[in-house]
């Protein structure tokens, strides 16, 4: 998968993955979605973002979970 909207610069936000070189981290976007914010709400509060930025941030976060496996609790 090509993450052409995700950047990481050592001198910006400690090298955390950001959206298009902006000071908006993938983590911020994912946390907003997890908190129940809609794409439209995120775009209203972060006018530099585009809908595709949010989608790619979620795809990047999903892809990054393939690296580690955690022991999960068995369903009840």
C-alpha positions as CSV (number, residue, x, y, z in Angstrom):
1,X,0.0,0.0,0.0
2,X,1.3,3.5,-0.9
3,X,1.0,6.0,1.9
4,X,1.8,9.1,-0.1
5,X,0.0,11.4,2.4
6,X,1.9,10.2,5.5
7,X,5.2,11.8,6.3
8,X,7.7,11.4,9.1
9,X,10.4,14.0,9.7
10,X,12.9,13.6,12.5
11,X,12.9,17.3,13.3
12,X,9.1,17.6,13.4
13,X,7.0,16.2,16.2
14,X,9.7,13.8,17.2
15,X,9.4,12.0,13.9
16,X,5.8,10.9,14.5
17,X,3.8,10.0,11.3
18,X,2.0,13.1,10.2
19,X,-0.4,14.1,7.5
20,X,1.3,15.7,4.4
21,X,4.1,17.4,6.5
22,X,1.5,19.2,8.6
23,X,1.8,19.2,12.3
24,X,-1.3,16.9,12.5
25,X,-0.3,13.4,13.5
26,X,-1.9,10.2,12.3
27,X,-2.4,9.5,16.0
28,X,-4.5,12.6,16.4
29,X,-6.7,11.7,13.5
30,X,-7.2,8.1,14.6
31,X,-8.0,9.2,18.2
32,X,-10.7,11.7,16.9
33,X,-12.3,9.0,14.8
34,X,-12.2,6.6,17.8
35,X,-13.8,9.2,20.0
36,X,-16.7,9.3,17.6
37,X,-15.9,12.4,15.5
38,X,-17.3,12.3,11.9
39,X,-15.1,13.1,9.0
40,X,-17.0,16.3,8.5
41,X,-16.4,17.3,12.1
42,X,-12.7,16.6,11.8
43,X,-12.5,18.6,8.5
44,X,-14.3,21.5,10.1
45,X,-11.8,21.7,13.1
46,X,-8.8,20.9,10.9
47,X,-9.3,22.9,7.7
48,X,-5.9,21.9,6.3
49,X,-7.0,18.2,6.2
50,X,-8.7,16.6,3.3
51,X,-11.1,13.6,3.4
52,X,-8.4,11.4,1.8
53,X,-6.0,12.4,4.6
54,X,-8.4,10.9,7.2
55,X,-8.9,7.7,5.1
56,X,-5.2,7.2,4.7
57,X,-4.5,7.9,8.3
58,X,-6.9,5.1,9.2
59,X,-5.4,2.8,6.6
60,X,-1.9,3.5,7.9
61,X,-3.0,2.8,11.5
62,X,-4.6,-0.5,10.4
63,X,-1.5,-1.5,8.5
64,X,0.7,-0.7,11.4
65,X,-1.2,-3.2,13.6
66,X,0.1,-6.1,11.4
67,X,3.6,-5.7,13.0
68,X,2.7,-6.7,16.5
69,X,0.5,-9.4,17.9
70,X,-1.0,-9.1,21.3
71,X,-2.6,-11.8,23.4
72,X,-6.3,-11.0,23.6
73,X,-8.8,-12.1,26.1
74,X,-11.0,-15.0,25.1
75,X,-14.6,-14.1,24.4
76,X,-17.0,-14.9,27.3
